Amino acid sequence: MADQERVSNLRVKFEEVKDIFYEVDEFTTFESILSDRVSELSGGMNYGLDVDFSAYDPSNFFHALRVQASENGEPRTLDELGSGQEQVLALAFIQAYAEAFRDDAGLVLVVDEPESNLHPLAQKWLARNLRKLAKTSCQVIVTTHSPAFLDIEGLAGLVIVRKDGGCTRVTQRSATSLAAECVKRGAPATRTTAETVLPFYAAAATDEILSAFFARRVVLVEGPTEAAALPIYLDAVGLSTVKEGTAVVSVGGVGNLAKWWRLFSAYEIPTYVVFDNDAKDDEKTVKRADLLLTLGIGEDEHNKYTGTDSLIVTPSFAVFGGDFERTMGAIVGPAYSELETKGRTKFGLTGTAKSLLARFVASSLAITDDTEVYERFTELRVAIEAVEVRTVNISPSPPSLSATTVRTPKK
């Protein structure tokens, strides 16, 4: 018998064996789900997974399965795939296995840094599928450094892990305990409940805000102007916000500062607040009054801060009188407006473009230790570096179905 004929006969026999395997319901279910999950997770990726067989194990048919990477139907080795492709295909396999054998209530899926080698949109897509899987009988535990895997609605499953003085410290909140912590910090008790607190924060959360959960400390600012310029000024006086794990986060207005301060403080993340006295959005100072009360400032002192036209730095907050640009103009002098004009010419600006100009001015200034801007921002740097979480009684939170572990920078 010629070799080619033997090969042909073996192929026929092997297909007959495969047909017998297809009579096993669990296998056909698994293969079908695997195909669907690869398609869902991979998007337009050319790579896929095929199910094949090694030697038959009569004690457990699943031991005979072999997963083979493929590209447009052609077999490939896993070494030929990129790291991100390997990650997606591995998770597709795990998800298919979990769904095919979901009767196993003890199944726990632990994924370490699923964001590795995936671009931001792919991370969000993968996170959505992992959350979907967590709603089945499978428990999902993720350790991550990416905000794509954080879900405010599922905040009860968020566990922040920190290294503190050689010890590992964790912080977790149930919806009930989070609501209680927010009320302790000034949130209205009638509107802040276990049922409302998570949807309330989820409605306003952005990727920028969620990224602050990974920070060693947080500086909350009203808008993009301060978020663009403050890190440059702080770096000039010795605080590299990126190096030190300090997130400068824009929250979209003075009225949002108090609520995010409550949230990050509840998670024991040291949080400093920076706002200004631009009255366009708060003519009657209602929002600033709420913020000051939240930060422990009595009403008799409010006018000291809401009526100032100067920069005032305190241990828990700083206020730029008037607005950020006017206060900086007063501190820097004529050079500030001159640099703004230069920036408008350089970038061909006709509108306001406040954040772009503020960043340009901050980057262009010569900030030496004999200038007022150096002195004032050194004062601000010291306050930010010293900010602490206000300690309150913390009630234990119940275990959650799925958990996301956030790793923060080591001190």
C-alpha angles and dihedrals in degrees: 000000000000120000091243091055091050090051090050092049092048091051090053092049092047091052088052089054090049090052089056090051089052087063088069106093095208092056097049090046092049094048092049093049091045091055091049094047094048089052093048097046100039100050107193095349114141093216124087143161127257124194116229137162136251122190112328116258108202092196094061123007091201089066087065094060120105124188115217125191115230139185117208088338095311119117116251134180118243088242088068092060125086118247092253092050091050089051094052094045092047091052091047089054092048093047092049091049091049092050095044092050099030091135085080096091091186095066112128121184115202115189120186114208099335089183091072112126093354124118117236097264092048088051091055092048092050091046090054091053093047090052089050090052091050089061090065125070089281117101112219124204118184129185110199149161093200127094088212089081095050118099119187091202088058095043092129087072094052114109117183113205120198138176108229122173093335092311132102113239126188132196124197131165132196117210088257096052092043091054090049092050091050092050090051087056096052107278113142108264094213092059101032109078138139088262097050107031099077097045088046093058095036091058092060103031118120131185088255092054093044091051088064089073086074094052128105088220135359132222111198117206132179101242151347094286094066092037090056099043108032097068089055094051092044092049089053090058097045107276112112100193093198095047093046096046094246113151116206102201131190112216100184104255144353091274091066098051097084096051095050091044087056093050098049092042089052087057090050095247110145105243130191124191129216122186140153138220098246099145098199092095097031111031095160093042091238094136094045090047090054090050094048092048089049089053091051099258113142121231092248089066099044097095090056088067104027093047099048125108093193136075111270119188121197131172092263106026146009128215126203107209116232097356136321096267096047092047092049089048090055092048098044098035128212091337090074096062090040090057091046089055090047090051093051090053094044094052098032093239123178099165130056101275088174098172094048092050093045091053092046092051092047091050093046100047119102099227109191128170092255094062129094092233089058091049095048096045091046086057089051092046092054091050093049093048091051098046114125137189114258106241118234134167108279121207117211116257124225121250115270133221093240130017136199114202114208118202117209128197117278118248 
